[in-house]
């Protein structure tokens, strides 16, 4: 605003000076040019030069004015990140650095149909730095959002809430209660406003409400965004988010079969693809005497509503899980669990499926270790063997390129070493040199 006022005052001042300069009343004394004894006063050429100079200066002032209006309009727009999930199939999202409101509205429209219910979770302030830098016990504050498999992330969207007009608005309080009930309906949308600045608790509340809505309607599109950004590049000052440690403490269940097996996990869930997996309580772990040998044994983990059986085998200094059954139904893992004998196995999400892929069991943040020794000196977890692979596609690509460069360099050095220096030279006064095929 100050820039606009300054430009207007400057333009008025230049126009006033222009009229004063060309006013005949102000400049009564003429400027005389003597040429062939002719005297000229205020001539037309002088006036033309003044006019051209001040018209050019006024044009520059108008240019500054237009740029100021454009910059001011851009500064007033709020750009916030947007997180989208819930669709059964991943939709194509163009890699644009910034989305206008109309572009974002078109993207949302392409994701929904007449039977889709859209729920928008809105923070008062949210920025890309909040999503990437917010940590809780060395882990991200958005653990539930990170676990979503089918998701899209737009880092810079201009006023995304403007794409939703005349929709239901609901407030969610810090205890998870809603100001009014949400009933999923096809083609409808609702905006859920979150209270407070605790991102970790908001992540849990969003996951809980989303799962409850999924039980009522399977066709749901969920969006997480903010009203304004919490990061200003003009000041380069970022507001620090304080996370309440007492309300977001994670409890882990630890079950042991003395001197034989130990497991620790946050939650164990079981269910089918048609229903959201529900949490199952497990209370005890015992070593079974069925098919027990020095290299094989079975652990029975029981609870009020289910029983889990884990079969372990020791071979060549490493142990592996060779069988899993839940309520006497066999389950299978996509990737083989093969760990050093003295190591424990850790994974943030360990999933087992039935042969027809219709049912699954899930361990979240699980760590387990069987003990095959008869006398265990220290009954505790050994070094952790994480489920994350040691080689990524980027590492394999780098190794492949290095191998190609080494091969090319080896061939080049070999050819250079095979170059021979001439041992005979042609004498212009003597006989011409003759080189045979053998040479």
C-alpha positions in Angstrom: 0.0 0.0 0.0 2.8 2.4 0.8 4.4 1.6 -2.5 1.1 2.6 -4.3 0.8 5.9 -2.4 4.4 6.8 -3.2 4.0 6.1 -6.9 0.8 8.2 -7.1 2.5 11.2 -5.3 5.5 10.9 -7.5 3.4 10.9 -10.6 1.4 14.0 -9.5 4.7 15.8 -8.7 6.1 15.1 -12.1 2.9 16.3 -13.9 2.9 19.5 -11.8 6.5 20.2 -12.7 5.7 19.6 -16.4 3.0 22.2 -16.5 5.2 24.7 -14.5 8.0 24.2 -17.0 5.9 25.0 -20.0 4.0 27.9 -18.4 4.7 31.2 -20.1 3.9 33.2 -16.9 6.6 31.5 -14.9 9.4 31.9 -17.4 9.1 35.6 -18.5 12.7 35.9 -19.4 13.3 34.4 -22.8 16.3 32.4 -23.7 18.0 34.0 -26.5 19.8 32.2 -29.3 21.8 34.4 -31.7 22.2 33.1 -35.1 22.6 35.4 -38.1 21.5 38.3 -35.8 18.1 36.6 -35.1 16.8 36.4 -31.5 14.5 33.5 -30.5 12.6 33.3 -27.2 10.8 30.2 -26.0 11.1 28.3 -29.3 9.2 25.2 -30.3 12.2 23.0 -30.3 12.9 23.7 -26.6 9.4 22.9 -25.7 9.6 19.6 -27.7 12.7 18.5 -25.7 11.0 19.3 -22.4 7.9 17.4 -23.4 9.8 14.3 -24.6 11.8 14.2 -21.4 8.9 14.4 -19.0 6.7 12.0 -21.1 9.4 9.4 -20.9 9.8 10.0 -17.1 6.0 9.7 -16.6 6.0 6.4 -18.6 8.6 5.0 -16.2 6.4 6.1 -13.3 3.4 4.3 -14.8 5.5 1.2 -15.2 6.5 1.2 -11.6 2.9 1.7 -10.6 1.7 -1.3 -12.6 4.5 -3.5 -11.2 3.6 -2.4 -7.7 0.0 -3.4 -8.2 1.1 -6.8 -9.5 3.5 -7.5 -6.6 0.9 -6.3 -4.0 -1.7 -8.7 -5.5 0.7 -11.6 -5.4 1.7 -10.8 -1.8 -2.0 -10.8 -0.7 -2.5 -14.4 -2.0 -1.9 -17.2 0.5 -0.1 -20.2 -0.8 -0.3 -23.4 1.4 0.5 -27.1 0.9 -2.3 -29.6 0.2 -2.3 -33.3 1.0 -4.8 -35.5 -0.8 -5.6 -39.2 -0.2 -8.5 -41.7 -0.1 -8.9 -42.6 -3.8 -8.9 -46.3 -4.8 -6.5 -45.5 -7.7 -3.7 -43.1 -8.0 -4.6 -40.2 -10.4 -2.1 -38.3 -12.5 -1.0 -35.1 -10.8 1.1 -32.7 -13.0 4.4 -31.5 -11.4 3.6 -27.8 -11.3 5.5 -25.5 -8.9 2.4 -23.6 -8.0 -1.4 -24.2 -8.4 -3.9 -21.5 -8.8 -7.3 -21.8 -7.2 -9.0 -22.7 -10.5 -6.4 -25.3 -11.3 -6.8 -26.9 -7.9 -10.6 -26.9 -8.2 -10.3 -28.7 -11.6 -7.9 -31.2 -10.0 -10.4 -32.0 -7.2 -13.3 -32.2 -9.7 -11.3 -34.8 -11.7 -10.9 -36.9 -8.5 -14.6 -37.1 -7.5 -17.9 -38.3 -9.0 -21.5 -38.2 -8.0 -21.0 -40.8 -5.2 -17.8 -39.3 -3.7 -17.9 -37.6 -0.3 -15.2 -35.0 0.2 -13.8 -34.1 3.7 -11.4 -31.2 4.0 -9.3 -30.9 7.2 -8.1 -27.3 7.7 -5.4 -26.0 10.0 -5.3 -22.3 11.0 -1.7 -22.1 9.7 0.2 -24.6 7.7 3.3 -24.5 5.5 5.6 -27.0 3.8 8.2 -26.5 6.5 5.6 -27.8 9.1 5.1 -31.0 7.2 8.9 -31.7 6.7 10.4 -30.3 9.9 7.9 -31.2 12.6 9.4 -34.1 14.6 8.3 -36.1 17.6 10.8 -38.5 19.2 12.9 -38.4 16.0 9.8 -39.3 13.9 7.5 -37.1 11.9 4.5 -35.7 13.6 2.3 -36.9 10.7 2.8 -40.6 11.1 -0.7 -41.7 10.1 -0.7 -39.5 7.0 2.7 -40.9 6.0 1.3 -44.4 6.1 -1.3 -43.7 3.5 -0.4 -45.7 0.3 -2.4 -43.8 -2.3 -1.7 -40.1 -1.8 -0.9 -36.9 -3.7 1.1 -33.9 -2.3 0.8 -30.3 -3.7 3.4 -28.1 -2.0 2.1 -24.7 -3.2 -1.6 -24.0 -3.8 -3.1 -20.5 -3.9 -6.2 -20.3 -1.5 -7.4 -23.9 -1.8 -10.4 -23.3 0.4 -11.8 -21.0 -2.3 -12.5 -24.1 -4.4 -15.1 -25.2 -1.8 -18.1 -22.9 -1.6 -21.4 -23.3 0.1 -20.4 -26.5 2.0 -20.9 -27.6 5.5 -18.4 -26.3 8.1 -17.6 -28.3 11.3 -15.3 -27.5 14.2 -13.1 -30.3 15.7 -12.0 -29.7 19.3 -8.8 -30.9 20.9 -10.6 -33.8 22.5 -11.9 -35.1 19.1 -15.5 -34.0 19.6 -17.3 -32.3 16.7 -19.5 -29.2 16.8 -22.1 -31.2 14.7 -22.4 -34.6 13.3 -21.0 -35.5 9.9 -23.1 -37.7 7.6 -21.3 -38.8 4.4 -23.4 -38.2 1.3 -22.4 -38.7 -2.3 -21.5 -35.5 -4.1 -21.3 -33.5 -0.8 -18.3 -31.9 1.0 -17.5 -30.8 4.5 -14.8 -28.6 6.0 -13.4 -29.7 9.4 -11.5 -26.9 11.2 -8.9 -28.0 13.6 -8.2 -26.2 16.9 -4.7 -25.6 18.3 -1.2 -26.0 17.0 -0.4 -29.6 18.0 0.2 -31.3 14.7 0.8 -34.8 16.2 -2.5 -34.9 18.0 -4.3 -33.5 14.9 -2.7 -36.3 12.9 -4.3 -38.9 15.3 -7.7 -37.1 15.2 -7.7 -36.9 11.4 -6.9 -40.6 11.2 -9.6 -41.5 13.7 -12.3 -39.4 12.0 -11.3 -40.7 8.5 -11.6 -44.3 9.6 -15.0 -43.7 11.1 -16.2 -42.1 7.9 -14.8 -44.9 5.9 -17.0 -47.4 7.8 -20.0 -45.4 6.6 -18.9 -44.7 3.1 -16.1 -46.3 1.1 -16.0 -43.6 -1.6 -14.3 -40.7 0.3 -11.7 -38.1 -0.8 -9.8 -36.6 2.1 -7.8 -33.3 1.9 -5.5 -31.8 4.5 -4.5 -28.1 4.1 -4.4 -24.7 5.9 -6.0 -21.4 5.8 -2.8 -19.3 5.9 0.9 -20.1 5.7 2.9 -20.1 8.9 6.2 -19.3 7.1 6.9 -15.8 5.7 9.9 -15.5 3.3 9.9 -11.7 3.8 10.9 -12.0 7.4 12.7 -15.4 7.2 11.4 -16.2 10.7 9.6 -19.4 11.3 7.3 -20.0 14.2 8.4 -22.8 16.5 5.8 -25.5 17.1 5.8 -26.9 20.6 4.5 -30.5 20.7 2.8 -31.7 23.9 4.8 -34.7 24.9 2.3 -35.8 27.6 -0.7 -36.1 25.2 1.1 -37.9 22.4 3.1 -40.5 24.2 3.1 -43.9 22.4 2.7 -47.0 24.5 4.2 -50.2 23.3 3.1 -53.7 24.3 5.9 -56.1 25.3 5.3 -59.9 25.4 7.9 -62.5 26.3 8.3 -66.2 26.5 11.2 -66.4 29.1 14.6 -67.2 27.5 12.9 -68.1 24.2 11.1 -65.1 22.6 10.5 -61.4 23.0 8.3 -59.0 21.0 7.4 -55.3 21.3 4.8 -53.5 19.2 2.5 -50.5 19.2 -0.6 -52.1 17.7 -1.7 -55.4 16.1 -4.7 -55.2 13.7 -6.6 -57.8 11.7 -9.3 -57.5 9.1 -10.2 -57.9 5.4 -9.8 -55.6 2.4 -13.6 -54.8 2.6 -13.3 -53.6 6.2 -10.9 -51.5 8.0 -8.5 -53.6 10.1 -9.5 -53.5 13.7 -7.1 -53.6 16.6 -6.7 -56.9 18.4 -5.4 -57.2 22.0 -2.7 -59.9 22.6 -1.9 -60.7 26.2 0.6 -63.6 26.4 3.3 -65.4 24.5 4.4 -69.0 25.1 6.6 -71.5 23.5 4.8 -74.5 22.0 6.0 -78.1 22.3 4.7 -79.1 18.9 7.5 -79.9 16.4 10.1 -78.5 18.7 13.7 -79.1 17.8 17.0 -77.3 18.3 16.6 -75.4 15.1 12.8 -75.0 14.9 10.1 -73.9 17.4 6.7 -72.3 17.5 5.5 -69.3 19.5 1.8 -69.0 20.4 0.6 -65.4 21.1 -2.9 -65.4 22.5 -5.5 -62.8 23.3 -9.2 -62.6 24.2 -10.3 -62.4 20.6 -7.6 -64.2 18.6 -4.5 -66.4 18.6 -1.3 -65.9 16.5 1.2 -68.6 15.8 4.8 -67.8 14.7 7.2 -70.5 13.4 10.9 -69.8 13.5 13.8 -71.8 12.0 17.6 -71.4 12.5 19.8 -72.2 9.6 23.5 -71.4 9.0 23.7 -68.8 11.7 20.5 -66.9 10.7 16.9 -67.2 11.8 13.8 -66.6 9.7 10.0 -66.7 10.0 8.8 -69.8 8.1 5.1 -69.7 9.0 2.4 -67.4 10.4 -1.1 -68.4 11.3 -3.9 -66.3 12.8 -7.0 -68.1 14.1 -5.6 -71.3 12.3 -5.6 -69.4 8.9 -2.1 -69.3 7.3 -0.8 -65.8 6.3 2.2 -65.0 4.1 4.7 -62.1 3.9 5.6 -60.5 0.6 9.3 -60.3 1.6 11.4 -62.9 3.3 12.4 -62.2 6.9 16.0 -63.6 7.2 18.1 -62.1 10.1 21.4 -62.9 11.8 21.0 -65.2 14.8 22.0 -62.6 17.4 20.0 -59.7 15.8 16.5 -58.6 16.4 14.1 -57.6 13.5 12.4 -54.2 13.4 9.8 -52.8 11.0 7.4 -49.9 11.2 4.7 -51.8 9.4 4.8 -55.6 9.1 1.9 -56.9 6.9 0.9 -60.5 6.3 -1.8 -61.6 3.8 -3.8 -64.7 3.1 -3.3 -66.6 -0.1 -6.3 -64.9 -1.8 -5.2 -61.4 -0.5 -8.6 -60.9 1.1 -7.5 -60.8 4.7 -4.5 -59.2 6.4 -2.8 -58.8 9.8 -0.6 -55.8 10.6 2.0 -55.2 13.2 2.9 -51.5 13.6 6.3 -50.5 15.0 7.2 -54.1 15.8 10.5 -55.5 17.1 10.9 -59.2 17.7 13.7 -61.7 18.4 13.7 -65.5 19.0 16.5 -67.1 21.1 17.8 -70.5 20.2 20.4 -70.9 22.9 19.5 -72.9 26.0 21.2 -70.5 28.4 20.6 -66.9 27.4 23.0 -64.5 29.1 21.1 -61.4 28.3 17.4 -61.7 27.6 16.9 -58.5 25.6 16.8 -57.2 22.1 20.1 -57.5 20.1 21.1 -55.1 17.4 18.2 -54.1 15.2 17.9 -55.4 11.6 15.5 -53.0 10.0 13.1 -53.9 7.2 14.4 -51.1 5.0 16.6 -52.5 2.2 20.3 -51.6 2.1 20.3 -50.8 -1.6 17.9 -48.3 -3.2 17.2 -47.7 -6.9 19.5 -44.6 -6.8 22.4 -46.7 -5.3 22.0 -49.4 -8.0 21.9 -46.8 -10.7 25.1 -45.1 -9.4 26.9 -48.5 -9.2 25.9 -49.3 -12.8 27.2 -46.0 -14.1 30.5 -46.4 -12.2 30.9 -49.9 -13.7 30.3 -48.5 -17.2 32.9 -45.7 -16.7 35.4 -48.2 -15.3 35.0 -50.5 -18.3 35.4 -47.6 -20.8 38.4 -46.3 -18.9 40.0 -49.7 -18.8 39.6 -50.2 -22.6 41.1 -46.7 -23.2 44.1 -47.3 -21.0 44.7 -50.7 -22.6 44.6 -49.2 -26.1 47.0 -46.4 -25.1 49.5 -48.9 -23.6 49.4 -50.9 -26.9 50.8 -47.9 -29.0 54.3 -48.7 -30.2 57.1 -46.2 -31.0 58.6 -46.4 -34.5 62.0 -48.1 -34.6 62.9 -47.3 -38.2 62.8 -44.0 -40.0 62.8 -43.2 -43.7 66.1 -41.8 -45.1 65.4 -39.4 -48.0 68.9 -40.1 -49.5 68.7 -43.9 -49.0 66.4 -46.7 -50.1 62.7 -46.5 -49.4 61.6 -48.4 -46.3 59.5 -51.5 -47.0 57.2 -52.7 -44.2 56.1 -56.4 -44.5 52.8 -57.8 -43.2 54.7 -59.7 -40.5 56.0 -56.4 -39.1 
